[in-house]
């Protein structure tokens, strides 16, 4: 949309809102970005089912964040939108992992009001810089202006969204390959990257241990990556499903820590319930 049209539209919507006696809403702050900047641990859960009720249950369970997974989950933009609405008002902040770091996709997710995005398979500092640029309004980046038409501004009720968004959007890039590890120091120092998340599943496969994510070589590589990310002054993230590993990685300095997923929690629980019921009946 041409810039002049956007300005006219914003003025008109603001005038109409004021005429209706509706006060402006404050620009939202990002609790995840603030916590990571303050070196505070943030625990979270993956959302793969794509259902708003599951999202609401997980968002009210006591996590700091819940990640809607559009890389491996069946989440379309419409499904993400529904889950964001379901999570609103609960304690966990929403995070969205996009399937790829394309600027058009990041723009649409951000316009939904998402403040924290995770981008997979970022192998070079150039790729990381491109992701950051897609998430920032000019002059810092290339994000298209149109949020006044969308959920991000509560449909033009947040007057200063564009003025504050660059400071509140949290950009998390994933390091999941040998190449990413080779470039890790440079990736972690890219301005605007708030966190580098080490993806253990894809990394283990790329290191030659596809069937053994807990191989000593993989764990050593992840631990070294966390130390290097921290040394660059950037927050480190990772996900594990083994509770015994949580204290170790928290002590090592991981601050964006995934501890499970809706699917991996529900699937074994219902199987155990069915088996237990049959066993008790005999």
DAZICOR-V164468 format. One line per field, one symbol per residue. phi: phi as a letter, one per 20 degrees, with the letter a starting at -180 (. if undefined). burial: # if it has 9 or more other ideal C-beta (glycine too) atoms within 8 Angstrom, else .. A space follows every 10 residues. Layout:
phi=???
burial=???
//
This chain:
phi=.gggffffff fffffffffe meffefffed fffffffemd fcebceddfn dgfffffffd eofebcdeee edeeeeffff gfffffefne feefcceefa eeffffgfff ffofdccddf ledcffffff fggfedfgef bcffeaffec fgdllmedfd gffdgfedfd dddddcbgff ffdfffffef gneebddeef ffffffencg ebfeggffff ffffffffff fendfdcacc ddgfegffff ffpfdddedr bgffefgfff ffffffffff fn
burial=.....#..## ..##..#... ......#..# .#####.... .#.####### .#.###.### ..######## #.#.#...## ####.##... .#######.# #.#.###### ########## #####.#### #######... #.#.####.# ########.. #..###.### #######..# #.######## .######### .######.#. ....#..##. ###.###### .#.####### .....#..## .#.######. ######.... .......... ..
//
